[in-house]
């Protein structure tokens, strides 16, 4: 079906259900990390996702300034386990950066990255701005990507 970008109110009930289902599957079940996945932020966000074979294959949440952070942020970045190693993670992050760069008037993008993905995020121009820290038992680091002019 292809890439879609939708506001919370534009999501169909089926899309919303699939998004929440895949996020819980990846971040709570796969990572064995009980936390409040449905956090009250989704309503303010844009939801970027790829549908393949009737399911969500890749997803990211584009978070406006002053919702979670002072800066725009990309969060809940994931690829369904059946679609990993197919390049969708790179496509997803590139599309998220492109949308923010072209449509949002911001100078930088912040991510709250899991440490094991540092090289992946660095390849897109993100740089670490904090020391590594544990969140819900998983090593994280905050990273920023400055707008290139």
N, C-alpha and C positions, 0 to 999 in steps of 0.2 A: 504494500500500500504506500510506502514511502514515509519521509520525514514530515512531522506535523509540529506546529507550535500553536499552543492554545492557552488562553487565560483559563482560570479555574471555572468561570461561568460558562465558557465555551465547551468544556469537556462534557462528553456524554456520560451517563451513569456507568455504562460499560467501560469506557476509557478510564474513568476515575477508579473504578473497582480494580481494573487490571494494573493501573499504576500503583495503587496502594498495595495490592497483592505482591507485585514484583519487588517493591521496596522492602516489604516485610521479609519476603523470601531471601533477599540478598543480605540486607543489613541486620536483621534480627536472627533469622534461622541459620543461614550459611555461616555467618560470623559469630554465631552463638553469643549474641550481645543483646540482652533484654534492655530496651530503652523505649522512650515515648516517640515512636516513629511518626504518628499523626500528631503534629506539634502546633497546629493552628496557624502555620505560615503559608500553607498552600494557596489560600484564598487570595493572597496578594501577589502571587507569582505567575510567571509564564512557564508552561510545561512543554518541553521539547522531547519528542519521542519518535521512535521508528517502529512501525508495525511490519511484521513479517509473519506470514502464514497465520494471520488472525490473532497474533499475540504481540505484546510489547517486547521488542528485541533489545532496545537501548533507550535510556531515559536520563534526563537532567532537569533540574529545577532552576530556573533563572530568577534570582531574588533581587528586587529593586533596592535602591539605597534606603537606609534607615528602617529596614524591616527586621533583619537580623544583625546587620553591621552598618556602620556608617557608609561603607562602600557597597556597590553592586556585588553580588556573589553568585557563583554557580555551585549548586549543591545536589546531593542525592544522585551523583553521577554513577551510572551502572550499566552493565551489559548483562542480559539474561545468560545464564550458564550455557544454554544450548547454542548461543551465538558468539561466544568468546573466541578469540583468535581469528576473527573474520575481518578485523579492522574497524568494527563499528565504534569502538571506544574513541579512536582517533577522529573518525567522522563526526561523532557526537560532540566532542569537545571543540573541534574546529567550527562546527555549525553554531554552537553556543557562543563562542567568541565572536564569530562573524555577526550574529544577530545583535549582540550587545554593542559591538563596535559600530555597526551601521545604523542602528535604530535607537540606541540609548546614548544620551549625551553625558558620557562619563570618562574620566581619565584613567581609572584603574578598575581591575576586577580582583576580588578576593576569593580564595577557596580555603576550605578547612580540609586539608588533605591527609589521607592515611599515608604514613611514612613509607610503606612498601611501594607506593606509586610515585615517589619523588622524581625519578628519572622521566617518567611519562609526562608529568606536569611541567618539569623543566624544559622538555622538548617543545612546549608551547609558549615558552617565555616567562613562566611563573618562577618567582624567586622566594626563598624562605624569608619570613620576617619575624619568626618566633623560634624559640628553642623547641625541641620535640617535647611533647607532653602526652600523658595518658588521658583519654576520654573514653569512658565505658570500657576500660581495660585494653583499648587499642591505641597504639602510638600514632599521634597526629602532629601536624605542623601547619601553621597558617602561612599561606603563600599569596603573593600579589603579582599581577601582571599589569605593567604600565602600558598605557596606550602609546603606540608608536605613531609619530606624525609624519 
